Amino acid sequence: MSNDWKPRTKAIHMGTRRSQYNELSEAMFLTQGFVYETAEQAEARFQSLGDDEFIYARYGNPTVRMFEDRIAGMLGYEDCFACTSGMAAVNGALTALLKAGDHVVAARALFGSCLYVLEDILARFGVEITLVDGTDNAAWDAAIRADTRLVFFESISNPTLEVVDMRHVVAKAHAVGALVLADDAMATPVYSYARACGADIAIVSTTKHVDGQGRLLGGAICGTKDLIRGPIEAYMKHTGGAMNPFTAWTHLKALETIDLRVRAQSDAALKLANALDGHPRLHAVRYPTHPSHPQHDLALAQAPSGGTVFAIEVKGGKDACFKFLNALELLTISNNFADAKSIATHPATTTHQRLPQDQKDVLGITDGLVRMSAGLEDVDDLIADIKQALDRSV
Ligand SMILES: *Cc1c(COP(=O)(O)O)cnc(C)c1O
């Protein structure tokens, strides 16, 4: 029955497990281990685990399992393994599924740490990586080969908000038998279209919209039962990347409000993009579903909203951009996003500082680019703050 619920209902009820006390709010099982009635029962559990049986928290825990079932249900996937962070999830999924000699095609516009996992770790173990312009379908078609094992991209890229034509890339990848992994952080769990477009695995940094209030790191790998309880679980449970029960419990509480929060923050992001479009101190405003975005039609065909993050390009280079950032009174300077507090980030000098200039140029990470995360404040206050800071950027 619960499989027929809408995602918003699943986010509140899916996977609920109640103890003998029938508590209303989910219980937090802060326990590493589980005890057995008999030695025979212990032996049997180590042979095979039933749905509601646990042996050690690195392998699984009732609170964590509730969270896994809930987020998998919300995103439309069969199963999930919850991880210590978004990067534990990205690294775990890629490492669990790849071996030396495999070929991977990935979008060039990736989160810095994801690029590190591909280019500095997996390449060291003999995985061949081809990077392409994720917005260019012909580039995907040319790079995906008969022996390509896996395709990886961000549904919406960070920080330049490029959109991948997911149905096209999935069709091309599946035609050669390659698995498709979508890093779904920016698309948000509420507007996620990874499952609808056929991605085999969606990876979510739950640090972002799931927590939504700047507290805990977490990650989730969602996919078919075969992949999740097969190679993914085997790798994660033996290498120690499982989410802890306290994080899972906090995330369960946060999922109860995620629909309201993400809708409000996404509406605010679009309103801010509209209010700032054409501002004399800006070269451009970027937001996937804003009419000025080069992939506006594709973005709207894939999801009703472009998410909670937008970007602006301030005129006058780094100096003017820093004046703008330092003049903000309500928005805070930080490198996180999806928080209830609105945040401004200067990628060129922080999150993407490590990239050589030629790569920044290719990715469009200019000195004037500011990534803005819309929070839950009154939008009029945010507009007023950004405009007064732009006035002081000259
Ligand atoms: C934040 C982020 C990650 C990493 O998540 P953590 O929870 O910080 O480890 C990976 N990919 C994308 C696109 C992100 O935005």
The ligand as an SDF file (V2000), in Angstrom:
LIG
                    3D

 15 15  0  0  0  0  0  0  0  0999 V2000
   28.0050   18.5190   -1.2210 C   0  0  0  0  0  0  0  0  0  0  0  0
   28.1000   17.6710   -2.4060 C   0  0  0  0  0  0  0  0  0  0  0  0
   28.7560   16.4310   -2.3470 C   0  0  0  0  0  0  0  0  0  0  0  0
   29.4330   15.9370   -1.1170 C   0  0  0  0  0  0  0  0  0  0  0  0
   28.5790   15.7680   -0.0300 O   0  0  0  0  0  0  0  0  0  0  0  0
   29.1160   15.7930    1.4840 P   0  0  0  0  0  0  0  0  0  0  0  0
   27.8960   15.4280    2.2510 O   0  0  0  0  0  0  0  0  0  0  0  0
   29.6370   17.1700    1.7510 O   0  0  0  0  0  0  0  0  0  0  0  0
   30.1920   14.7650    1.5770 O   0  0  0  0  0  0  0  0  0  0  0  0
   28.8100   15.6730   -3.4970 C   0  0  0  0  0  0  0  0  0  0  0  0
   28.2570   16.0940   -4.6370 N   0  0  0  0  0  0  0  0  0  0  0  0
   27.6110   17.2700   -4.7280 C   0  0  0  0  0  0  0  0  0  0  0  0
   27.0200   17.6850   -6.0260 C   0  0  0  0  0  0  0  0  0  0  0  0
   27.5060   18.1030   -3.6100 C   0  0  0  0  0  0  0  0  0  0  0  0
   26.8920   19.2750   -3.7080 O   0  0  0  0  0  0  0  0  0  0  0  0
  1  2  1  0
  2  3  1  0
  2 14  2  0
  3  4  1  0
  3 10  2  0
  4  5  1  0
  5  6  1  0
  6  7  2  0
  6  8  1  0
  6  9  1  0
 10 11  1  0
 11 12  2  0
 12 13  1  0
 12 14  1  0
 14 15  1  0
M  END
$$$$
